Amino acid sequence: MFWTLEFLPGKLNVTSTLLVLIQAIIFIKDIEVEPITLIIMLVSVA
């Protein structure tokens, strides 16, 4: 398959998504974070 420059940014976003998800799960499991803190952070981003 021939890779074009227009296709590359989307491919980079998709491939990094899995790694970020794994890092987030490890962070949440290893470091104690109160659920209210996570909810406040999620609401503030939206």
Secondary structure, 3 states (H helix, E strand, C coil): CCCCCCCHHHHHHHHHHHHHHHHHHHHHHHCCCCHHHHHHHHHHHC
